[in-house]
Amino acid sequence: MREGSYSWSTQSHTAFDTTIVLIDTDAGITGVGECCPLGPTYLPAYAHGVRAGISQLAPGLIGYDPTQLDLINAVMDTQLKGHPYVKSAIDMACWDLLGKAAGLPLYILLGGKLQEKVKLYKVVTRADPASMAERIPEYRDQGFKQFQVKVGEDPATDIIRIHRVAQEMEAGEVLNADANTGWKQHEALQVADAIADLGKQTGIHLTFEQPCLSYHECLAVRQHTDLPFVLDECIDSIGALLQGLHDHAMDMINLKISRFGGLTRARQARDLCVSLGLPMNVEDSWGGEITTAAIAHLAHSTPSAFQFQSSAFHEYATTQIATGAPVVDNGTMTASDAPGLGVEPILDALEPIAQFH
């Protein structure tokens, strides 16, 4: 990690284990995908699980046309129930192949280039309040105006964290207080009350993200506060999305590619959100240049009114795993116009694990 560690809620890591999938075809085209769970304790997903699941799936996929995306997903669902994160890298590589076979960048196949540049947020990793606040001018100088402030630890300290960061922000900037499920319900209510008027006092745009672990805890907090509310970890399927919309449980969601099982179903969820008027943060759990490219293409093809912000995860990494990553500039990123994802893996940076023929 370029900043030493990535800390959120009660967790902290200095590195993440990512899995890269290469799919070779008899047409001489290779597709690439990536899945990088945020450690083994964030979601029901872990790096070795990705590889074990791929070992289960890969032999049964040999011989299928990888550009038939719905068929590939149906075969994977038949072979392995659940485990969407396992299927994500395979699905992503199939999309890359489709783009290369068509000679088109992925954003065209995902709906067209509806915005020229993708807005980014910068993570303010959890630390002592003063250190977090000191990051804001530094990140602003890099062009960022949207900040995801990691909280979800001790609520009393988190309240100080949010207020201190807000003091360093300018009117019109975005402070997303992201607890990553870290608070109990009563703790989240305390924090929500303590920052309720902060946006009005400072002129910043303040949002409140996934305060508690369960959907029903989050819903209770949502019903208590007028803060714009974001659901993240709870939104892991079309069913969960529809339930949240029915209950008016959120104003926005985090749409994470691997949590839905890849670009095929993330696109379905994206299109549903657009049809129903629900904005999104288009992103993933973590990853390098390959995952970031997938995020960028999905975000490019999302109407700007519904794509609130995304993240360029490769900017946090110390190891480059592919060339052709989206270009990050002044708080935005732009995907490659090359066919498919537009990235090429750096094989020397990767450790071969398994091959299937």
N, C-alpha and C positions, 0 to 999 in steps of 0.2 A: 504494500500500500504506500502510495507516495507521501501520505501524511502520517505514516507510522502505524496507525490503526484505524479501524472503522468501528465506532461504538454507538449503540442504540439501545433503548430500553435498559435492560440489565445485562446486555451482551456486548462483547468486544472481541474483534478478530484482527489479526495482522495480515492474513492471507486467506484466499478462497481457492478451492479445488474445482476446476472447470473441466468439462468433458466436451470434446470436439468429435463430430461425426462427419465422415467423408463417405459419400455414396458415388461409386463409379458405375457408369452405364456402358452398354455395348456400343453406344453411339460416340464414345470417347469423351463424354462430358462428365464432370465431377461436381457434385453439389456439396455444400458445407453447411453445418448447423452447429449450435452450441447450447449447452445448458449448464448453468452455474448456480446451484442452490446457495443461499446465504448462510453457509454452515449447516450443521445437522440439527440445530435446536430452534431454528426460526420458524420453519413450516414442516409439515410431514414430508420432507424431501431431504436427501443427502447425496453427496457426490458419488459414493460407492453404490448407492441405490440406482443412480442413473446408469452406471455401467452394467450392473447386474440385470437391470431391466432391458437394456439394449441387447445383452446377450440372450435374453429370453425371446426378444422380438425379431432380431435380425435374420436368423435362419429362415423364418417363415415368410419374410418379405422378398427373398431372392426370387427374381423372375417376374415380379410385378412391375408395371410401368409407373415410375415414381412421379410422373406428371399428372396422374389421376389421383388427385389429392384426397377427395372424399373416399375413394376406394381404399387408399392406403390407410386412412384413419379408421375405416371400418374394419380392416384386417387387423390393425393393432388392437382395437377394442375387443375383437374376438379372441385374440391371443393373450391379452393381459387386461384384466379388469381394473379400472382405476389407474392410479399412478400417472397422471397427466404429465408431470414434469419429465418422466422417462421418455415420453413420446415427442416432447417438444423439439429436441435437437433433430430427430429424424424428420419430422414434419417441416422444420425450417430448411433442412438440406433439400427436401423435395421441392419446396418453393424456389430455392436457389437454382435447382436444375430446370424448373419450368421457365424461369426468367432467362436462363442461358439458352435453352432450346428455342425460345421465342425471340431471342435477341433484344429483350426489353428489360429495363430496370424494374425492380420489383414494385416500386410505387405505382407504376402504370397498371400492373396486373391487380394491385390491391384497391384500385379505384381512381387512379390518376394523381397527378401532382397538384394537390389542392392548396398547398402553401409552400412557398419557396424555401423558407427557413423554419426549423423546428425550435420552439422556445425551450430553454433548459432551466432547470433549477440547480442550485448548488447545495450539497449536503453540508450542514454544520454539525459535525460529529459531536456526540455527547462528551463533555468535559466540564471543568469548573466554569461557572457562569462568565467570569471575566475573560477567560480564554476563548470561549465561544463568541462573545461579543467582539473580540479583537479580530475575528475572521471576517466580519462583515465588510469593513473598508477594503480589505485585501481582495475579497471576492468581487466587490463592486468594481474595483479597478480592472478586473478581468472581463467586465461586461455583464455580470449577473445582477439581476434585480428580483429574483425569486429564490427564496431560501427555505430549505427543508430542515427545520431545527429539531434535532433528535432529543427527545425527552422520554418519559415513561419509567423513570427510576423512582427516587424519593419525591413525592409531590411537592413538598415544601421547597426543595431545591429546584425542582422543575419550574415552579412559579417564578423564582428568581431568575432562572435561565431565560425564560421567555421575556420577562420584563427587561433584562439587561441587553439581550439581543435587539429587542424593539427600540431601545434607546439609541442604538447605532444605525438604525434604518431610516430611510427617507420616505416621505409621503409618496404613496403610490406603489411602493415595493410590497412584495408578498412574503409573509411569514407563515409557513405551514408548520404548526406544532404537531409533530408526529410522534406518538407514544408507542407505536408498533406493539400494541396489545398489553403494554407494561403495567397499567394501573388497574387496581380493583375499582368497582363501580363507584364506591363512595369517594375514592381518591380522585377519580376523573371528574366527579361533580365539584369537588373542592377547587380543582384547577380551572374548570370551566367558569366558575363563579369569579375566581380571582383575576381572570384575564378578559372578562366579558366586555369591558368598556375600553380595552387597550387599543383596538382599531380606531375607535372614535377619537381617542385622546391623541393618537400619533399620526393618523391619516394613512396608516399602512393597511393592507388587505390581510386579515388574519383568518386562517382556517384551522380546523381542529380535526386531526386524523387518527382514526382507529385507536381510541383510548383504551379499550378493554379487549379481552380475548374472545369472548363469545358475542354472537350477533345480538342476542337479547340484552346483554349488558350495554352494548353500544347503542342500541335502540332506546334504552331508558335514558342514557345520557343525552342523546339527540333530542328526545322529547323535553328535556329540561333546559336546554340552551338554545340561544338564537345564533350562535356562532356557525358560520358555514361549515358543513360537516362532510368529511371524506371517509369512505369505507375502503379498506385495503385488503387485509388478510381474510376477511369474511367473504369477499367476492371471488369465488373460485369456480363458478359455473353459471350457465344461463339461468338455471333455477334460482340460485342465490341472488342473482341480479334482479330477476322478476319479483322475488319476495321483497327485496329492499325497495324497489319502486312501488310496490303495492302498499308497503308500510310507511312510505315517505321517510325512509331511514337515512337518507343521505342527499347531499346536493351535488356530489361528485364521487367518482370511483377511481381507484388505481387499477388500470387494466394491465395485468402482467402476463406476458406471452406464455411463459412456461407453466404458470399456474392453470391456464386454460388448456394446455396440451399442445401449444404451437400456434403458428400464424393462422391456420385454417379456422380454428374456433375462436381465437382472439379477434379475427376479422368479423366473425359472426356477432360476437358480443359488441364490438365497436359499432357495427352497422345498426344493431338494435338500440344502442345508446343514442346514436344520432337520430334515429327515427322517433325516439321517445323524449328527446330534448335533454339528455343527461351528459354534461361535460365529463371529460376523462383526463387523467394523467396516463399517457401511453408509455409503458416502460416494461421492465422485467425485474426479477429478483436481484440479479447481478450478472456479470459477464465481461468479456473482453470485446475486441473489435467486431467479432461476428455477431454477438448478441446486440451490440449497439447499432450495427447496421440494420438488423431486423427491426429494432425499435424505430430507427429513423425512417425507414420505408413505410412502416405502418402509420407513423405520425404524419409524414408528408401527405399520405393519401386520406387523411382525416380532415374534415372542414375545420378551419382555424378556430371557429367559435366553440368547437367541442373538444379541441386538444389544448388543455390548459398548460401542461408542461411535461417534459420528459427528462431523461438523464443520459448523459454520455459516460457510461461506466468505464470505458477503456481509459478515460482521462485520469482515473484513480489508480490504475495498475502500473506496476513497475516492469512487467514482462509483456512485450508485444507478441501477439500470437497470429496476427494477420496484417496484410497490407490493404490499403484501399478503404480504411475506416472513414466514417463521416468526419467532415472537417468541422472543428469547433472554433467558433469565432464570435466574440462579443456577446456571449450568453446565448448563442444559438448553435445548431448544427445542421449540416447539409449532407445528404447521402450522395454517394457516387452515382453517376449516370450510366455506369457500365451495366451490362446485363446481369440479371439476378441480384444478389445482395451487393455485388460490386467489390467483394473482398476475396483475397487469396490467402490461405493459411501459410504460415511460415513453419514448414515441417520440422526444421531443425530446432524450433522452440517447443515442440510437442514430443511427448513420450508415447510411442505406440503401445497399445494395451491388447487389442484383439483385432482379428480380421475374420470376415465371414464371406464364404464363396458359394 
